[in-house]
Amino acid sequence: MVTILRPAEDLFQNGAAVNAPENQTERPFEFRAAIVSLDEPVMKLRASYEPAQSSALKIETPEALWLGETEHCVRSGDEWLIQVRLKHVLRDFETLAILAERFKTAAPAKVSVRALR
């Protein structure tokens, strides 16, 4: 699942969607995508939706939560190939849950943080 956390500036003006699909009228917007390749810090996705260039994305997989920015999209038949420049990845959710319990803080199960360069 991909979530647009911050659309490109030209997609939203005064909090309203501009030049967006009918079902994308407010933030955040989610769409399904398949990972085509991952060569950190670049991830390539295939989706039926084209996010605007420079949109901040959250990509959720069973193993990790990825944060990045859309670099460009290319049409491929009736789908889009989306190149994302990754900035951060959250992994090892079990370790964070153990630390949260130890320090008595609330945290989602299974999270750790690593910055990508």
ChimeraX attribute file (.defattr): number of C-alpha atoms within 10 A of each C-alpha:
attribute: neighborCount
match mode: 1-to-1
recipient: residues
	/A:1	12
	/A:2	20
	/A:3	20
	/A:4	22
	/A:5	17
	/A:6	17
	/A:7	22
	/A:8	16
	/A:9	11
	/A:10	11
	/A:11	17
	/A:12	17
	/A:13	9
	/A:14	6
	/A:15	10
	/A:16	13
	/A:17	17
	/A:18	13
	/A:19	11
	/A:20	14
	/A:21	9
	/A:22	7
	/A:23	7
	/A:24	14
	/A:25	15
	/A:26	11
	/A:27	15
	/A:28	12
	/A:29	16
	/A:30	16
	/A:31	14
	/A:32	14
	/A:33	20
	/A:34	13
	/A:35	14
	/A:36	13
	/A:37	12
	/A:38	13
	/A:39	8
	/A:40	12
	/A:41	15
	/A:42	18
	/A:43	19
	/A:44	19
	/A:45	20
	/A:46	21
	/A:47	20
	/A:48	15
	/A:49	18
	/A:50	17
	/A:51	25
	/A:52	20
	/A:53	19
	/A:54	17
	/A:55	21
	/A:56	22
	/A:57	25
	/A:58	21
	/A:59	23
	/A:60	17
	/A:61	12
	/A:62	6
	/A:63	11
	/A:64	17
	/A:65	19
	/A:66	20
	/A:67	23
	/A:68	24
	/A:69	24
	/A:70	24
	/A:71	17
	/A:72	18
	/A:73	20
	/A:74	12
	/A:75	14
	/A:76	11
	/A:77	8
	/A:78	8
	/A:79	15
	/A:80	19
	/A:81	22
	/A:82	25
	/A:83	22
	/A:84	27
	/A:85	22
	/A:86	25
	/A:87	18
	/A:88	17
	/A:89	20
	/A:90	17
	/A:91	18
	/A:92	14
	/A:93	18
	/A:94	14
	/A:95	14
	/A:96	18
	/A:97	19
	/A:98	15
	/A:99	16
	/A:100	17
	/A:101	13
	/A:102	9
	/A:103	9
	/A:104	9
	/A:105	10
	/A:106	10
	/A:107	14
	/A:108	11
	/A:109	15
	/A:110	18
	/A:111	20
	/A:112	17
	/A:113	14
	/A:114	10
	/A:115	11
	/A:116	15
	/A:117	9
